[in-house]
Amino acid sequence: MNVSIVSNVEADHCTETVATEETVAPLLPPPRKRTRWDEATSFAPESRDHHDLPENGQEALASLNGREGRVPAETAALPEAVRGWCRTATDETFARRALSKGVAPEHTLRALLQFKNAADASERKAALRVLTTSLEHKRQADAVFGALIDLWQHDDWKASALLALERALPRLVAAAGQQIKPYASALLEVAILGRMDAAPKIPEPFTSRSAKRSAVASAADTVHERALDIHSPACIAFIKTLSEHAGLAVMIQAIRPWFESPDNQVRQHSARIIALLACIWGFGTLEALLESMLRSQRYGPLPRETAALALCSIALMDGPSVRAHLPTLVRMAQRALVDPEPLVKLAGARAVSALAATASLSEAVLLEPLRAPLWDGVRLYRDRTLTAFLAAAVAIISSMDDRERAYQACSLLTPTMQAMRSTCPVRILEQLLELGQFPPELLMSQVLPEFHEMCFIKPERAVLQTASHHGGRRRLARVAALLAEDLGAAAVLTDQALRCLSDPSVSPAVGSLALETTRHVLAATDGGYDLSPADDQRLVQGLLQWLQAPAPTPYHTIVSIAESLGERLVPWLETLGHLAMARLQSPNGSTRTEAARLVSLLVPIWSRFGQVEVLGRLGTVLAACYSEVYPEALARLLEALATILDALATELQPRHVPFAEILSRLTLVLRNPAEEVQAAAVYLVMVIARHAGRSIPDTAWLRVAPEMRDTLGAQRRRVRYRAVEAYGWVARVLGRIETLVGPLLSVLQQSDRSMRIAAAVALAIAAAQDLGSVLPLLLDAYVTEEDKHVQTGVIKAIGFLCSFTGAMKRVWDPVQVYAVTRLLESALVERYETHRQVACETVGHFALALVDQGYEEALVHLLDHVWPNYIALGAEVSDSHLTHAVEFAVRALGVALGAGVLHQYLAQGLFHPAKAVRGLYWPVQRWLGDYFGGMSGSSSCLFALAGPECPEACL
């Protein structure tokens, strides 16, 4: 429906009509005088307020919300169907009161309670079907929404039930249709604010309310935890559906009392809803409303602030679409900037920032009217208002030319440094340093001394608050790095900054800031080689002091600094080794964990500078870690040991490293149920197999291989990937690889599906190493074993093998190709759907592995067996996995054989009289046209046919 807003605002602000009524519905706030936006939102006469509730709907909502006085609940027994879904005394009280007042029938109450207290999703779906049926066919919106609003306000909702209700609200509103209009206001108040009394009672004089505003805002949180997240997609879908069925007039009348709410969060929610309505209905329909709100004087600055917040939300949410209305938005934002109230100025500056980010370079000239009030505000204001004006000014100058940008950035540098002491707008300072090209003298005289004083000498409270968070600390360090690019590392890493690294008296936030600053400065200056030897010594002493601090320690930052120092760190590498060894032997588990992480990070540095003795001593300590009781610590210790062995293998001969002894102790570690330990253990096995596989007897590998097989079916993908790579190395170093196949085939008989898949992957890995020895054993197992699990596992193993080796362009032997073809032919004619599904997936991988190898005859033979399975999809096939497998096989065979061969199978059904048959053939035909570019082979005459979705017969 098209709703137009006609602005008939008089120039005289004093002539306003008072809307009074004899009776007011119990849910409504007291009557209030009409305002400018009330007149500007005089919509179509069919729009209804809460006064237009049906009579039974008014009684229902009033009785359920207790506005007619507290009526004691009836003591009559509840029906068994309703009582069965009551979990708390509040549910029983609600059900008794609703039944005694006749608010909702029994089946509606039972469905609502079932939806609230259901244990699984299927029960909630059944309850939702009952509610939607009541709304669509029985027209019982009064009963459903009246009871739902009251039930929603109870405090015993679970998080899962609230999430399900958030997702179900759009369906309920859509099912109600036009019936939702009387309940739009109540639904918004409960859904967005979490309670019913959102509308503030407006006293006579505004000055009396201004004194109470802070007390009202701090008394309790206005938005309850029952409220939905207004930024979530489900809540946005609910607001969109509600506005489509209730209309724009009803939505604005519902949120109208929120505009002057003393609670800031309520006003922000109203601005967000206005922005959503602008995205749905178009900005032009809400232009008159926003103009009226910005001109409002009766209720103080709060409606004007709400309008400015709405402008900011509109620019952020619907940026590209509002470019056509950019002059109007700029005019509104300019009015907010020159408003006498600081709250409106603050919101207007944020709106300008959003508009400047939305405007393109060609539209930057439209923002010229905003420059004068912005620069005036930068000179006049302080604290957070100054920060907002600075952010808007920086957003505007980013679209200027280089000369003008440099000049304006220099003018903004001084107020930005003033704001750093109060609100610490480090993001603005970072943007200024990136945009402007400042002379080094200016940075050295105005920026760098104040930056050091605020951060390291006399830290300001705002700087400490910013440095306590990782994001703010990183931005401050980024500012220091930008300064170091122009002035050098020695100018930024002064004595005060380096003292904060090792001085225990400084606060942890300042110490972390100094560490992060050092890291960014050394990275920006390629190591900071302009530092003096004394500065290097103080820096390394600060790092050693940080390494002795209790866990957790920022090891990644410390190692990054160590890598940047390079050769200057060599005199202290032995000290780092002793420190790491002492922490590895600490009785504290977290300390050992952090020490192992440090060793893993420092091993490349020790290896680069030839510190083999340090690595050997650390390896000796780590080799005795198998008795570690904490899984996380054990995993870190094993990873550190693997890193050291990997480094020592490049420096020493394999016989000088006890690889066999370490491998023999890993059998029990691989049985650890912790997946992080399994990932570290298989990585250690892979390192041993890669460097010393041939020097270890096969018996040792055969003892480890069954334990590694279980890790192939781990839940975490990282563990599975590591296990696959490690198992491949084990299979590669074994002298007789067929010794692995027998135990793996026996695993295929187990009932655990994850174990069968792991065994199939292991068989594929073994076959990839020596296909001539493993493939005959797989074919023999498929023929001789009658167990379907074994046969399916063999087919999966061949599919995994083709998937592994397809990208490597492995050359297949003709005997192997035709043997696999005969096996797949037998599998494609099985009666079990699961068997055919696995066979079709394997056919697809097999066809892609044989592309351009000259085995088209075997592939056409497989296509003859796959095509009947594809035709069978036209019948009622309930298994979607089979559908995807068959479609994958058909398309893979089309890639391997070409468009001409596949089109011979398609030509018979493209113009079939039956719609179901054509629906099978045309998707493949469209895919051929998309994949082969529209012209290829003998079917080029039909590739131009895109075909309708379900084309009619054309014979």
N, C-alpha and C positions, 0 to 999 in steps of 0.2 A: 504494500500500500504506500502511496506517495503522501508524505506529510510535509507540508510547507509551513514555515514559521514566518509570520508577518510581524514585523517590528512596528508597533504603534506607540513607542515611548514618547511621552510629552516632554517638552522642554522644561516645563515647570515640574520640579521634583516633589512639590508639596501636595499636589492634587492626587491623592490615592484613595481608592475606595476600600472600605472595610468589609470583608466577607464574613458575615455572621450567619449562623444557622440555629434553628431551634434545638435540634438534637444533633449530637456528634457521636459518631461510632466510637465504641470504647477503645479501639486500637489507636485512634488518632491523637496527636498532641492537641493542646488547646488551640482555639482559633487564633489566627494571626492576620495582620494587615497585608494586603496585597502589595507586592513590590514590583520593581521595574521588569524583572525577568518573568514574573507571573503574567504581566501584560504582554511581554514579548513572546511568551509561550502559550498564547491562547490558541489551542489547536482545534482540530475538528470536533464537532459536538459529540461524536460517538465515543470520545475518550472518557474514561470513568476513573474516579478516585475511589478511595475507600468508602466514601459516602454512598457509592452506587453498588455496594455489595448486595447480593441477594439477601433476602430477609433471613433465610436459614443459615447463609454463610456468615452474616454478622453475628448471629447468636452462637454459631459454632466457634468462630474465632474468639469472640468475647468470653465465652464460657471456658474455653481451653486455656486462655491466657489469664484467667482470674480477674478480669477487669470488672465483673459484676459483683464482686465480693467473694469471699471464700466460702464455697459450698462444701460441706463434708461429703466425702465419697460414699457411695452406696455400699452397704455391707452385703449385698446380694452376691452369691457365688458367680464366678466367671465361667463362661462356657469352656468346655474342655479344649476345644480347638484353639482358643485364645490363651488359656492358662498354660498350654504346653510350650508357648514361645515366650513366656514371661520369665526373665532371668533374675530380676531384682524386684524389690518392693516398689520402686518407682514405676516400673512397667505395670505392675498390678494396679497401682493407684491411677495411673493414666488410663488403663483399659476400663476400669470401673467407672471413672468419671465420664469417659467418652460414651460408654454404653448407656449410662443412666441419663445423660443429656440427649441421647439420640444423635450425636454428632456424626458418627460413621457406623456403617453396618458391621456385622461381625466379621465377614470375610475380608473387609478392608483393614480392620485392626489386626487381624491375624497376619495378613500379608506385610503390613508395616513392621510388626514385631518380628516376623520371620526375617525380613530384610535386615533389621538391626542386629539380631542375635544369631544369625545363621553361622554355622561352623565352616562351611565351604562355599565355593562360588556357585555350585549347581543349585543349592537351596536359595541363594539370593536371586539367581536368574528366574527360578520358578515364582518367587514373590514379585519380582519386577514384571513378569508377564501378567500376573493377576492385577497389578496396579494399572498397567497400561491398558488392559482390557476394560477396566472400570472407567478409565478416562475417555477412551475412544468410543466405546459402544454404549456404556451405561450413563455417560455424561455425569459422573460423580466427582467433579472437581472440588465441590464444597467439602465432601467427606474426605477425599484423599489429601488435599493440601491443608485443610484445616487441622486434621490430625497429625500430618507430617510436621507442620510448623511447631506444634506443641511438643511433639516427641523429640524434635531436633534440639530443643533447648535443654534437654536433660544432660547431666554431666557424665553419664555412664556409657557413652559411646566409645567403642574401640577404634583404634586407628584404621584398621582394615575396613570396618563398617563405614567410617567417614570417607575413606577413599572410594569405596564402592558407590556411596551416595553421590559423591562429586561426579563420578562418571555416569551415573544414572539420571542425574537431574536434566540434562538436555533431552533425553528420551521422554521423561515424564512431561516436561513442558511442551514438547512437540506433540505428544499424545493429547494434551489438554486443549491445544489450539487457542481459540478466542476465550475459552473459559478461564485462562490464566490471568486475565486483566485484573480482577479484584484482588488477586493474591501477589501481584508483582512486587509491591512495596514490602510486604511482610517477608517474602522470599529473599529479596535482596538484603534486608536487614539481618535476617538470620544467617544467610549464606556468606555475606561479605563481612558483617560485623560480629556475628555470633550471638546477638541478643536482639530483643524486640524494641527496647526503649532507646533507639539510636537518635531520634529527633530531639534536640534540646528544647527545653521550655524557655521561650524568649521573654525575659522580663521587660518591664516598660522602659526604663532608661538603660541605654547601652553602657554608660559609665559604671553602673552598679555591677554589671556582669563582668566587666574587664578585671575587677579586683578578684572575682571568684574563678577566673579562668585557670590560673595555675593550680589552685586547690582541686578543681574538678579534674584537671589533666593528671595530677599526681595521686588522686585518691585510689584509682584502680585502673588496670588496663581496659581500655574500651573494647578492643577487639579480642574476643575470647578465643581460646584454643579450638573451639568447635568451628570457627570460621574457616572458610576455604582460602587457599592461597590465590589471590587475585591475579598473580602472574602465571599460574599454571595453565596449560592448554585446556584442561577440563573445565576450569572456571571460566576461561574466555569463551569456550563453546557454549557454556550455560548462559552467559550474558548475551551472546549473539542470538541464540535460539529464543531467549526470553524477549529480546527486543523485536525480533521478527514477528512473534505471535502477539505480543502485548502492544506493540506500537511505540514510536518514539515519544509521543506525548505522555504516555503512562510511565515510561522509564524516567523521563526528566522530572515528572511530578513525584516519583518515588524517591529520588535522590535529592530533591530540592531542599529538604531540611538539613542535609549534610553540609551544604555550602558554608554555613556560618557556625558549624560545630566547633566548640572550644578544643576538641581533640585534633591534633595535627594529623594523626593517622587516618581518621575518618575523612578529613578533607583531601588527603592524598588518594584515598580510595575513590572518592567522588570524582576527582580529576582523572583518575585512570579510567573510570567508567565513561566519562565524557569523551575521552580519547577513543575508546572502543566504539562508542556510538558514532563518532566522526568517521572512523574507518568503515563502519557498516553502512551508514546512511549518507555519507559525504559531508565534507566540512561546511558546505554551503548551508545545510539545514540547521547547523548549530552556530552559525556566525552571529545571528541576532542575539542568541542567548549569551554568548561570550562577551559581546559588546555591552549588553545590559549589566552583566556582572562586573565588568571593568569600570562602568560608570556609577556603580552603586555606592551610596554614601550612608544609607540608613543604618546598616548593621556593621559598620566599621570596616576594617581592612580584610576581614576573613573571606568574604565572597570574592573580593578582588584577588586575593592570594590564590584562591581555588582556581580562578580563571587563568592566572599566570601558570600555575602548575599544570592545568589542562593543556595549555599551549605547548609546554615542554613535552608532555606525554604524547601529544599529537605529532610533534616533530620527530620524536624518537621512534614511535610505532609505525607511522605511515609517512616516512620521509619523502620517498620519490613521488608519492601521489599529491603531496601538498605544495609542490613547486608551482602549480597553477595559481594557488592562493597565497604565494609568498608575499606580495605587497600588503595584503590584508594582515597576515601574520606579523609582518614587520611593524605595521602601524599599531597593532595591539601590544606587541612587546615594547615598543617605544613608550606607549602610555603607561605600561607597568614600570618601566625604568624611571620615569619622572614622577611616580606616585610618592606622596609625602611619607608613607608608612614604610619602615625598613623591611617588614615581612614581604610586602608586595615587590619592593625593589629586589630582594634576594631571589624570589621566584622568577621575576622578570629577567634577571641576569642569567639564571639557569636556562630559561626558555631561549634567550639569545644564543647561548652556547649550542643548544640543540639545533636551532635554525641555521647557525653558521656551519655546523657539521653537515647539514643536509644540502645546503646550497652548493651549486657547482661554481667553477671559476667564472663562467660567463654571467652568473647571477649574483656575483659578489657586489656589483654596483648597487643592487637593491638594498644592501645592508648599510649603505652610507649614512642614512639618517640615524643609525644607532651609535655611530662613533662618538659624537659629541656628548651624549649623556653617559656613555661608558667611561670616557676619559675623565669627565667631571666626577663621576663616582669613584674612580680610582684615586683621585686627589683628595676626596673628602672623607671617605669611609674607612673603617678599620674592621678587624676581626673577620668573621665569616662573610659579611657583606662585601668586604674588600676582596676576599678570596673568590667569591662568585663573580664579581666584576672583572677581576684579573683573568679568570678562566674564559669569560666571554670575550674579552679584548684579545687574548691570545688566539682564540678560535677565529676571530675576524681577521687578524693580521696574517694568518696562515694562507689566506687567499690573495694577498697583495703581491706586487712584484718585488723583486729582490731588494731594490734600493729602498723602497718605502717600508718594506718589512724590517730591514736592518735598522732604520731610523726609529720606527715605532717600538721595536724590541728593546733598544737602548733606553727609551723613555719609560718603559715598564720595568726595567731591571731594579731600580731603586725601591719602588713600592713593593715589589715582590720580596726583596730582602727584608723589608719592614714587616711584611705579613708572615715571614718565616718564624718570627719570634712569638707570634700569637697562635696562628692556626697551622703553620708549617705546610704551605701549599707546594710540596716538593715536586708534584707532577707539573705544576705551572712553570717552576724554575727549570725543570728538565726540558720542557717544550721550548722555552725561551732560548736556552743554550743551543738547542738543536736548530732553531729557526734563524736566529741572528748570528751575524759574523762580528763578534766583539773584538776590539783591540786587546792585546794582552795586558796593556797598562791598565785598562778599565777593569778587567777581571782581577788583576793583582791588587788593585787599590780598593775596589768596592765589594767584590764578591768573596774572594778567597779569605780575607781576614775574618769577616763576619761568619762565613761558613765554618771555619775552624773554631771560632769562639762558641758558636751555638752547638756544635757537635761534640767537641773534645775538651775545650777549656772550661767553659761554664755552660753545660748542656741546659737548654731551655726545656720547660715542661712539655711543650708541644712536640719538640724534637724527640724527647724520650718516649712519648707515646707513639710517635711514628716509628721509631727504631725498634720498639718492642714487637712489631709485627714484621713478618718476613717480607711482605710486599713493600711496605714503607722503607724498610732497611735496604732493600735492593734498589729502590729509587734514589735514596740518598747516596748510595755507593755509585749509582750511575751518574749522578751529578758530579761527584768527585772525579769519575773517569773522564767526563767531558771537559772538566777543568784541566785534567792532566794532559789531555791531547793537545791543548794550546800552551800550557805552562810547563809541562814536564812532571815526571813522577816525584822528583825531589822537592818541588814546590808544594805538592799536595801532601805527601807523606812526611810531614814535619816531625820534630821531636815529640810534640804533644800527641800526635796520632799514634806514633810508635810506642809511646809510653802507655797508652791505653791498652795495648796488647798484653803487656806483662804486669801491669799494676793491679794487684788484687783488690785495691780499695775502690776502683771505679765500678759503676753499676754494670750488671750483665748486659743490659741493652747497649750501653756505650762500647763495651768490649766487643760485642758481636758486630756492632756497626763499624768499629775500627778494622776488624778482621775482614768483613765483607768489602769495605772500602779498599783495603790493601789488595784483595783479589782482583777487583775490577780495575784498579789503577795499573797494576802490573800487566794485566791482560791487554789494556788499552795502549800501553807504551812498549809492548813487546819485551817485557821482562824488567823494565825500569833500570836500565844499565847506567843511568845518571845518578843513582844512589851511591853514596860514599861507603867504603868498607865498614865504617862504624854503624851506619844505618843498616847495612846488611846484617851485622852481628846482632843489633837490637831486634831486628825483624825475626831472625832465627830464634833468638832467646824467647821472644813472644810466642812463636809457634810451639816451642818446647813447653812453655808454661801452659798453653792451651791443651796440649796433649796429656798433661798430667791432671787436668781438671776432671771431675767426676762425669760419668756418662749422663746424658748423651753429648757427644762432642761433634762439631761440624767437620767431619773428616774430609768430605769432598772439597770444602773450601780450603782446608789446610794443604791437601795434596795438590790442589790447583796452584796455590802459592808456591809450593815446593817445585813444581814443574816449571813455573815461570822463572824461578831463581836459577835453575840449571846448574852449571858448574860451580857457582858460588855456594852451593849446598854441600859439596863433597866433603869438606872437613867435618861436617856434623852427621854424615850418614851412619857412622859407627855408633854415635850417641843415639840416633833414632832407632837403630837395631836393638840396643840394650833396653831402651825404654819400651819398645814393643814387646820384647821378650818378658820383661817384668810384668807387664799388664796381661800377657797371655797366661801367666801363672798366678793371677790374682784369684782369691777365693770367691770373689763376686762374679756371678754369672753374666750380668750385663756388661761388666768391665771386660770380661773375656770375649764377649760377642763384639763389642766395639773395637777391641784390639785386633781381632781377626779381620774385621772389615778394613781397618787401617793397613794391616799387612798386605791384604789383597790390592789395595790402591798404591802402596809404596813399592811393590815388587818391580814394576817396570823401571822405576828410578834406580833402585839398587842394581838391577840387571844392566841398565844402560851405562853405568859407571863401573861395572865389573866387581861389584861387592859380592863375590861368590861365597866367601866365608860367612858373611852375615846371613845370606840365604840358607846356607847349610845348617847353621845353628838354629835358625827359625824353623827349618824343616824338621830337624830332630825333635824340637819341642812340639810341633804340630802333629808329628807322627804318633805321638802318645795320647792323642785326644779322643780315642774311640770310647773311652769310658765317660764321656761328657753326658750329663743327665738332662740338660736343657736342649730341646730339639733345635731351637733357633741358634743357640750357641754352637751346637754340633754342626749344623749346616754351614755356618760362617767359617768354622775351623776347617772343614773339609774343602770349602772353596778356596780358602787361603793356601791349604796344602797343595791343591791342584795347580794353583797359579805359580807356586814356588817350583813344583816339579816341571811345569811347562817351561819356566825360565832356566832351570838348571840343565834341562835336556839339551838346550842350545849351547850351553857353556862347557858341559862335561860329557864324557862318554856314558852310554847307558849302564855300563857295568859298574860305574862308580856311584850310581844312585840305586837304592834298594827298592826297585819297582816291584819285584816279586813278593817281597815281604809285606809291602803295603797292600798289594792286591789280595793276599791271603786273608788279611784282616777285614776286608770289605764285605765278606759274605754275610756276616751278622748285621752290618750297618744297612745293607740293602733291604733287610727285612723290617726296618723301622717303619711304622705306619705313617709317620709325619712326611708329607709330600715334599716339604722344603729340604728335608734330609735326603730323601730319595733323589731329588734333582741334583743336589751337590755330590752325592755318591756316584751317580751315573756319569756326571761330568768328570769326576776323578778317574773312573774306569776308562772313559774315552781318552783322557790325556795319557794314561799308562799304555793303552793299546796303540795310540798314535806314535809314541816314542820308543816303546820297548816291547811291542807285541810279539815279534818273532823270537825274542830272547826268553820268553816265558813259556813253559810247557803247556800243551793243549789241555792237560788234565786240570790245570788251574783255571783256564778259561771255561771249561765245561762245568766247573763248580759255580762260577759266577753267572753264566748265561741263564740258568733257570730263575735265579733271583732277579735278574734284570728283566726277564720276560713279564713279570708282574707289573713293573713300572710302565710298560707300554700301554696299559689300560688305566692310567691315573686320571683323576678328574681334571687336574690343571693342565692346560695346553703346554705351558713351559716345560713341565716334567715330561710330557709325552714326546715333545720335539727333541729334548735332550736324550731321552731313552732311545728314540729311533736312530739318532746319529751315533750314539755309543754302541748300540747293538750292531749297527753296520760295520763299525770298526772291529768289533769282536768277531763277527762273521768273516771279515777280511783277513784277520791274522790267523784264524784256525787252519790247520793243515788239511783236515778232512771235514769239510763243511756239512756233509750229509749226516754227520753225527748229531747235528742240531735238529734235524727234521723229525726224527722219531719221537722225541719227547714233545715237540710242538704239535704233532698230529694227535697225540694222546690228549693234549689239552683241549682240542676241538670237540671232544666228547663230553666236556663238562656242561652243566646247566647254566653257569654264570655267563651271561652274554658279554660282559666286559672282558672276561678272560679269553673268550673265544676270539673277540676282535683283536686283542693284544697278540694272541698266537698267530692270527692271520697276518698281522703286520710284521711279526717276526719272520714268518715264512717268506713273505715278500722281500724282506731285507736280505735274507739268506739266498733267495733265488736271484736277486740282483747281483750278488757277488759271483755265483757260479750256476748259471741257469741250466747248463747241460747236465749237472749232477742232481739238482733239486727238482726240476720239472718232471722227470720220469717218476720220481717218488710221489709227487702230487697227483699225477694222472693215475698212478696205481692205487693211491688211497681213495680217489673218487670212484674208481670202478669197483674195488673190492669191498669198501665200507658201505653198509646199507644205512648207517645213521645219517639223517638229513643234516644234522649239525656239522658233521665232518665234510659232507659234500658242499654245503653252503660256505664253510670256512675255506675250502680249497678254491672255490670260485672267487671269494673275496680276496684271497691271497694273490691270485692271478690279476685281479683288478687293481690291487694296490701296486703290484709289480709294474703293470703297464703305466699306472699313474706316476710312479717314481721315475721310470726310465723314459717316459714319453718326451720330456723336454731335452733329454740327452741324445735323442736321435739314435737309439741303439739299433743296430742292424740285426734283424731276426733271421734265424736259419729256417729254410722252407719246411723241414721236418717239424720243427717246433711250432711254426705257424699253423700247419694243418692239423697237428695234434691238438692244439688249443681250440681250433675251429670245431673239431669233432666233439670236444668236451662241451663247448658252449652250445652247439646244436642240440645235444642231449638235454642241457639244462633249460633251454628255451621252450621245450615242449612238455615240461613238468606241469602237473596239475596244481601245485601249490603256488600261490601268488608270491609269497616271499622268495621262493626259489627263482621264479622268473624275474622278479624285481632285481635281485642281486646279479642274475645273468645279464640283464639288459644294461645295468651299470657297467659291468665288466666288458660287454661288447662295445660300449661307447669309448672306454679307455683303450681297449684293444685296437679299435679303428683309428683313433688319433695317434697311437704309437706306430701304426703301419702306413702313415701317409707317405706317398711318393716312394714306396719300396717295392711296388710291382705285384702286390697280392690282392688285386681287385677282384679276382675270381672268388677267393675265400670270403671277401667282404660282401660281395653280392649274394653269396650263399647264406651268410648270416642275416642279410637284409630280408631275404625271403622268409626267414623264421621270425624276425622281429616285426615285420609288417602285419601279420595277423594279430599280434598283441596290440599293435597300435589301432587296428580297426576295432578290436574289442573294447577300446575306450569309449566308443559310441554308446555302449550299453551302460547299465548302472554299475559303475565301478566305484566302490566306496573307499578304496585305498589310494590316497593321494600320492604316497611314496611310489607305488607302481606307475602311476601316471607320469610323474616326473622322470622316473627311470626310463620308461619307454620313449618319452619325448627326447630325452638326452641321447639315447641310442640312435634314434632316427636322424637327429641333427648331426651327430658325430659321423655317422655313415655318409650323410650328405657331404660333409667336409672332405672325407677320405675319397669318395667316389666321384664327386662332382655333381653339378646341377643337372646335367643331361640324364644321368642314370636315375637320379631320384625323381625327376619329373615324369619318367615313364610310369612310376607308381602313382603319381598324383593326377595324371591326365584323366584317369577313369572316374574320378570323383569330384572334380572341380565344379561340374555343372550337373551334378546328380539331382534328381527331382526331390529327394528327401533333404529337409533342412538339417537334420542331425548329421547326415553324411557329409554335406558341404561344410558344416562347422568343424569337421576333422581335417579336411584337406586344405582349406584356405589358409589357416595359420601357418602351415608348413610352406605353402606357396609364397606367402608374404615374407617369411623368414628367408627363403631362397633369394627373393629380390633384394632384401636388405643386406644379406651377407655377401652375395656375389656382385652387388652393385647394379643390378637391373639388367645386365646384358652378359650372357655367358652361355656357351654351348648350344645345344640343339633346342633348348627351351626359350631362346631369346625372344621368340615371337609372343610369348605369354608373360614375360617378365614385366612388361608395362602394365599388366593388370594388377591393380592393388586389391580389387575385389571389395564388395561391401562386407559388413560384419557377418551377415547371414544372407548371401545373395540368393535371389530368386532363380528358378530354373530358366536357363537360356539355351534352349535346344533348337 
